[in-house]
């Protein structure tokens, strides 16, 4: 191998490594910038929403969510009440007899 | 170039390429961690903000919840109340059926003639005076006509006086009597259905307790 060839290849390989270093740095810098953008964007967004909420605007989504949650709760409540209402009518025969006897005793003169 | 030199050159290139790839991979991993961490931070900020907004608009959200859940609560209670009423109505309907049997002389535990006399005495006591006009249904009227002397004696024994006269026009009742004094200034309704209605308004809660639904 000639000395020139060795130098030439050495330079090229060093360039490759330098290029990789730059590329790696760029990836990290890009990610950091993206992260900063994401955070600053969300901060602007939440601040805007908070200000709007303070004025009573932009809370439709929250109210919709609350409505959905309440609707589910209401459905569950109604289901439970329906079950209880059905159970009320399911009185044992002897209890019914007892109740009829009580009314009869009150209706008929002593 | 010798074979040995070529091998060395190849090995050197491979090592350098490997190093390059490792640096890139390491950087990519770091970048990915930075983005993940940022995403977590974004979520945390959003959650925190949601909490703040919720506390700001809490009263409106509570109003929405109260309206919907409260409405269901009301409807549910109404459902329960209707079920109770349905059950209570069944008890009073069953009792009515039993009264029809008793008035028809089919009640095994009760002698309807005794019941009728007691109803007459009760009405006469409430009206007061000496002479009473009795209205009853066709069947009871026939019985009273047939046994007027005996019935009058029972009333006299119970009240120390008093005389019954029968109204010839039968009335449409299940049983019992409507009585008035001779000048028609006082009337006392002592029919079985009338008593049943009074009893219902008086002891409905007690019946509910007996059934275990109140």
Interface residues (C-beta under 8 A of the other chain):
Chain A: X1 X9 X13 X16 X17 X19 X20 X21 X23 X24 X25 X27 X28 X30 X31 X32 X34 X35 X36 X38 X39 X42 X43 X46 X49 X50 X53 X54 X56 X59 X62 X63 X66 X67 X69 X70 X71 X73 X74 X75 X77 X78 X80 X81 X82 X84 X85 X86 X88 X89 X91 X95 X96 X98 X99 X100 X102 X103 X104 X106 X107 X108 X109 X110
Chain B: X1 X5 X9 X12 X13 X16 X17 X19 X20 X21 X23 X24 X26 X27 X28 X30 X31 X32 X34 X35 X37 X38 X39 X41 X42 X45 X46 X48 X49 X52 X53 X54 X56 X57 X60 X61 X64 X65 X67 X68 X69 X71 X72 X73 X75 X76 X77 X79 X80 X82 X83 X84 X86 X87 X90 X91 X92 X94 X95 X98 X99 X102 X110 X115 X118 X119 X122 X192 X195 X196 X199 X200 X202 X203 X206 X207 X210 X211 X212 X213
